[in-house]
Amino acid sequence: MIAADWIAADWGTSNLRVRAIGADGAVLAEAASDEGMGRLSPDGFEPALLRLVDPWLGPGVTPVYAAGMVGARQGWIEARYRAVPCTPLDPAALVEAPVRDKRLRVFIAPGLSQAKPADVMRGEETQIAGALALAGGKDAGDGVYCLPGTHSKWAHVSAGEVVSFQSVMTGEIFALLSQQSVLRHGMAETDEGAEGADEAFLDALSETLSRPERLAARLFSIRAEGLLTGLAPALARARLSGLLIGAELAAAKPYWLGQPVTLIGSAGLSAAYARALAAQGVTPRTLDVAACTLAGLSTLRRPRP
């Protein structure tokens, strides 16, 4: 039996990941399911959580600190956005979710919002808070954070606050084009290890970085090259990735140009963004997304000053 001091929950649209944390901060156990926000009605969140954490609950009350889409309007309970500039997380802003099981108290971290240009994030603020905590000081984490994913985020952090941020739908556009558009007919499931993939990626990256207005035309050229010259499906995938990440870097140039950049994401995505930034003379540091999420949630558990 594991008696968790508290439980960390990373609850996204597609998945739920939980960790049992001991009194010394050590991870005692981990569990995950595909019961993300997108699959649940408001009364389904507590049962989904209990299916994973019930073995970790002792006779008393175990607090759960959760981040991500669980706090969306369609989630367990809405945790309203906090407007930037502000610290990425604030324990005083936590929203408590209603529960039936008296062994639980569930606290949800709000996301962040920006008025002009309009933008929102949920979950990434916790990763940024974790990165700042791992940096070890209020000003030690100053700079730009890139969080690649379905909707990539670029955030400017100064003196421990998120000053501004920008979302880019690169991941979602890539999935739609590679799986549902005409490009799917010549697209491999992966370009990992394919000969020439890195060169194809960097060439495409350079194309849209220098002429982003040509993106739509260059996208169709992937299909045309497949029909006319037999472009290998793995290289087609690499070119698509390069074109879209190049367009993202062009849009986010005011964030990364001449700034220290930190990447927080999965290993594969972070590696692609690191290659893209390196081609522009930027050497980012890379942090593990799971470690940052846990470190961020841990800041909510610490006693208030």
C-alpha positions as CSV (number, residue, x, y, z in Angstrom):
1,M,0.0,0.0,0.0
2,I,1.2,3.5,-0.9
3,A,0.1,6.4,1.3
4,A,0.6,9.5,-0.7
5,D,1.2,12.8,1.1
6,W,-0.3,14.5,-2.0
7,I,-1.1,13.7,-5.6
8,A,0.1,15.6,-8.8
9,A,-2.3,15.4,-11.7
10,D,-1.5,16.5,-15.3
11,W,-5.0,16.4,-16.9
12,G,-5.1,17.2,-20.6
13,T,-7.6,16.9,-23.4
14,S,-6.6,13.3,-24.2
15,N,-4.9,11.9,-21.2
16,L,-4.7,11.9,-17.4
17,R,-1.3,11.4,-15.7
18,V,-1.0,11.2,-11.9
19,R,1.8,10.7,-9.5
20,A,1.8,9.8,-5.8
21,I,4.2,12.1,-3.9
22,G,5.7,11.3,-0.5
23,A,6.2,13.7,2.4
24,D,9.9,14.1,1.2
25,G,8.8,15.1,-2.3
26,A,9.8,11.7,-3.8
27,V,7.5,10.1,-6.5
28,L,6.1,6.9,-4.9
29,A,4.0,5.7,-7.9
30,E,2.7,6.8,-11.2
31,A,-0.4,6.0,-13.3
32,A,-2.0,7.2,-16.5
33,S,-5.2,6.7,-18.5
34,D,-6.8,8.0,-21.7
35,E,-9.6,9.6,-19.7
36,G,-8.8,13.1,-20.7
37,M,-11.1,16.1,-20.5
38,G,-12.4,15.5,-24.0
39,R,-13.9,12.2,-23.0
40,L,-15.6,13.2,-19.7
41,S,-18.7,15.0,-18.5
42,P,-18.3,17.1,-15.3
43,D,-19.6,14.2,-13.2
44,G,-17.1,11.8,-14.7
45,F,-13.9,13.4,-13.5
46,E,-14.0,12.2,-9.9
47,P,-14.6,8.5,-10.9
48,A,-11.8,8.8,-13.6
49,L,-9.4,10.1,-11.0
50,L,-10.3,7.5,-8.4
51,R,-9.8,4.7,-10.8
52,L,-6.1,5.6,-10.8
53,V,-5.4,7.0,-7.3
54,D,-7.7,4.9,-5.0
55,P,-4.9,2.6,-3.9
56,W,-2.8,5.6,-2.8
57,L,-5.5,7.1,-0.5
58,G,-5.1,6.7,3.3
59,P,-7.6,7.2,6.0
60,G,-7.3,11.0,6.1
61,V,-7.7,13.6,3.4
62,T,-5.2,13.5,0.5
63,P,-4.9,16.7,-1.5
64,V,-4.7,16.6,-5.3
65,Y,-3.1,19.4,-7.3
66,A,-4.2,19.4,-10.9
67,A,-3.2,21.4,-14.0
68,G,-4.4,21.4,-17.6
69,M,-7.7,21.2,-19.4
70,V,-9.4,19.8,-16.3
71,G,-9.9,23.5,-15.4
72,A,-11.4,24.4,-18.8
73,R,-15.0,25.6,-19.2
74,Q,-15.9,22.0,-20.4
75,G,-13.8,20.5,-17.5
76,W,-14.5,19.4,-14.0
77,I,-15.0,23.0,-12.8
78,E,-13.8,26.1,-14.6
79,A,-10.7,27.7,-13.2
80,R,-10.8,31.2,-14.8
81,Y,-7.7,32.5,-16.6
82,R,-5.3,34.8,-14.8
83,A,-4.3,37.8,-17.0
84,V,-0.7,38.4,-17.8
85,P,1.6,39.9,-16.7
86,C,1.6,37.7,-13.7
87,T,3.5,34.8,-12.1
88,P,2.7,31.5,-13.9
89,L,1.1,30.0,-10.8
90,D,-0.4,31.5,-7.7
91,P,-1.6,29.2,-4.8
92,A,-4.2,31.8,-3.9
93,A,-5.9,31.4,-7.3
94,L,-6.4,27.6,-7.0
95,V,-10.0,26.5,-7.6
96,E,-11.4,23.6,-5.5
97,A,-13.4,21.0,-7.4
98,P,-16.5,19.4,-5.8
99,V,-16.0,15.8,-4.7
100,R,-18.1,13.1,-3.1
101,D,-15.3,11.0,-1.7
102,K,-14.2,12.6,1.6
103,R,-10.7,11.2,1.2
104,L,-10.0,13.8,-1.5
105,R,-9.6,17.5,-1.9
106,V,-8.9,18.5,-5.5
107,F,-7.4,21.9,-6.3
108,I,-7.1,23.1,-10.0
109,A,-4.5,25.6,-11.2
110,P,-5.9,28.3,-13.6
111,G,-4.4,29.0,-17.0
112,L,-3.2,32.3,-18.3
113,S,-4.8,34.8,-20.7
114,Q,-3.7,37.7,-22.8
115,A,-6.0,40.5,-24.0
116,K,-4.1,41.8,-27.1
117,P,-3.5,39.9,-29.1
118,A,-6.0,37.5,-27.6
119,D,-4.5,34.3,-26.4
120,V,-4.9,31.6,-23.7
121,M,-2.9,28.7,-22.2
122,R,-3.8,25.9,-19.8
123,G,-1.1,23.5,-18.5
124,E,1.9,25.3,-20.0
125,E,1.9,27.9,-17.2
126,T,2.6,25.0,-14.8
127,Q,5.5,23.8,-16.9
128,I,6.9,27.3,-16.9
129,A,6.5,27.6,-13.2
130,G,8.4,24.3,-12.8
131,A,11.2,25.5,-15.1
132,L,11.5,28.6,-12.9
133,A,11.6,26.5,-9.8
134,L,14.3,24.3,-11.2
135,A,16.3,27.4,-12.2
136,G,16.4,28.2,-8.5
137,G,15.7,31.9,-8.4
138,K,13.2,34.7,-9.3
139,D,15.4,36.1,-12.1
140,A,17.4,32.9,-12.9
141,G,14.7,31.8,-15.4
142,D,14.4,35.0,-17.3
143,G,14.1,34.6,-21.1
144,V,11.9,33.0,-23.6
145,Y,10.2,29.6,-23.2
146,C,9.1,27.6,-26.2
147,L,6.6,24.8,-25.4
148,P,6.1,22.8,-28.6
149,G,3.0,20.7,-29.0
150,T,-0.5,20.7,-30.5
151,H,-0.6,24.4,-29.9
152,S,2.9,25.6,-29.4
153,K,3.5,28.4,-26.9
154,W,6.2,31.1,-26.9
155,A,6.3,33.0,-23.6
156,H,8.5,35.9,-22.5
157,V,9.4,35.6,-18.8
158,S,10.9,38.4,-16.7
159,A,11.4,38.7,-13.0
160,G,9.4,35.5,-12.4
161,E,6.4,36.7,-14.4
162,V,5.0,35.8,-17.8
163,V,5.0,39.1,-19.6
164,S,3.5,38.0,-22.9
165,F,2.9,34.9,-24.9
166,Q,1.9,33.6,-28.4
167,S,0.3,30.4,-29.4
168,V,0.9,28.7,-32.8
169,M,-1.2,25.8,-34.1
170,T,1.7,24.1,-35.7
171,G,1.1,20.6,-34.2
172,E,-2.6,20.6,-35.0
173,I,-2.0,21.8,-38.6
174,F,0.7,19.2,-39.1
175,A,-1.7,16.4,-37.9
176,L,-4.6,17.7,-40.1
177,L,-2.4,18.0,-43.2
178,S,-0.5,14.7,-42.8
179,Q,-3.6,12.7,-41.9
180,Q,-6.6,14.3,-43.6
181,S,-5.4,16.4,-46.5
182,V,-4.3,15.4,-50.0
183,L,-0.8,15.2,-48.6
184,R,-1.6,12.1,-46.7
185,H,-1.3,10.0,-49.9
186,G,2.5,10.4,-50.0
187,M,3.2,10.8,-46.3
188,A,5.1,8.3,-44.1
189,E,4.2,7.8,-40.4
190,T,7.7,8.8,-39.4
191,D,10.9,10.2,-40.9
192,E,13.1,9.0,-38.1
193,G,16.4,7.6,-39.4
194,A,15.5,8.2,-43.1
195,E,18.4,9.2,-45.3
196,G,18.2,12.8,-46.3
197,A,15.4,13.7,-43.7
198,D,17.5,16.2,-41.8
199,E,18.5,18.0,-45.1
200,A,14.9,18.0,-46.3
201,F,13.7,19.4,-42.9
202,L,16.3,22.2,-42.9
203,D,15.7,23.2,-46.5
204,A,12.0,23.5,-46.0
205,L,12.6,25.4,-42.7
206,S,14.7,27.9,-44.6
207,E,12.1,28.3,-47.3
208,T,9.3,29.5,-45.0
209,L,11.6,31.4,-42.6
210,S,12.7,33.6,-45.5
211,R,9.3,33.7,-47.4
212,P,6.5,32.7,-45.0
213,E,3.9,34.1,-47.4
214,R,4.6,31.2,-49.8
215,L,3.7,28.6,-47.3
216,A,0.4,27.4,-48.9
217,A,2.1,27.1,-52.3
218,R,5.1,25.2,-50.9
219,L,2.8,22.8,-49.1
220,F,1.2,21.7,-52.3
221,S,4.6,21.2,-53.9
222,I,5.1,18.3,-51.5
223,R,2.2,16.5,-53.3
224,A,3.4,17.5,-56.7
225,E,6.9,16.2,-56.0
226,G,5.5,12.9,-54.9
227,L,3.6,12.5,-58.1
228,L,6.3,13.8,-60.5
229,T,9.6,12.8,-59.0
230,G,8.7,10.1,-56.5
231,L,9.5,12.1,-53.4
232,A,10.0,9.5,-50.6
233,P,7.2,9.5,-48.0
234,A,9.7,10.0,-45.2
235,L,11.2,13.0,-46.9
236,A,7.7,14.4,-47.6
237,R,7.0,14.2,-43.8
238,A,10.3,15.9,-43.0
239,R,9.5,18.7,-45.5
240,L,6.1,19.2,-44.1
241,S,7.5,19.5,-40.6
242,G,10.2,21.9,-41.8
243,L,7.7,24.2,-43.6
244,L,5.4,24.4,-40.7
245,I,8.1,24.9,-38.0
246,G,9.7,27.5,-40.3
247,A,6.5,29.4,-40.5
248,E,6.2,29.2,-36.7
249,L,9.7,30.6,-36.2
250,A,9.0,33.4,-38.6
251,A,5.9,34.3,-36.6
252,A,7.7,34.0,-33.3
253,K,10.9,35.8,-34.4
254,P,10.4,38.7,-31.9
255,Y,10.5,36.2,-29.1
256,W,13.6,34.1,-30.0
257,L,15.8,36.5,-31.9
258,G,18.7,37.4,-29.6
259,Q,17.1,35.9,-26.6
260,P,18.0,32.9,-24.4
261,V,15.5,30.2,-25.3
262,T,14.4,27.2,-23.2
263,L,12.5,24.3,-24.8
264,I,10.0,22.3,-22.7
265,G,8.4,19.4,-24.5
266,S,8.7,15.8,-25.5
267,A,12.1,14.5,-26.6
268,G,11.2,14.2,-30.3
269,L,9.5,17.6,-30.7
270,S,12.1,19.4,-28.6
271,A,14.8,17.9,-30.8
272,A,13.1,19.2,-34.0
273,Y,12.8,22.6,-32.6
274,A,16.3,22.6,-31.3
275,R,17.6,21.8,-34.8
276,A,15.4,24.5,-36.3
277,L,16.7,27.1,-33.7
278,A,20.3,26.0,-34.1
279,A,20.1,26.7,-37.8
280,Q,19.3,30.3,-36.9
281,G,22.2,30.5,-34.5
282,V,20.2,29.9,-31.3
283,T,21.3,27.2,-28.9
284,P,18.4,26.5,-26.6
285,R,18.5,24.5,-23.4
286,T,16.0,21.7,-23.2
287,L,14.0,20.6,-20.1
288,D,11.8,17.5,-19.6
289,V,8.1,18.3,-19.8
290,A,7.2,15.8,-17.0
291,A,9.8,17.1,-14.7
292,C,8.7,20.7,-15.2
293,T,5.0,19.8,-14.7
294,L,5.8,18.1,-11.4
295,A,8.1,20.9,-10.2
296,G,5.4,23.4,-11.1
297,L,2.7,21.5,-9.2
298,S,5.1,21.2,-6.2
299,T,5.2,24.9,-5.9
300,L,1.5,24.9,-5.1
301,R,2.0,22.4,-2.3
302,R,4.7,24.4,-0.5
303,P,3.6,26.5,2.5
304,R,2.8,30.1,1.7
305,P,5.4,32.6,2.9
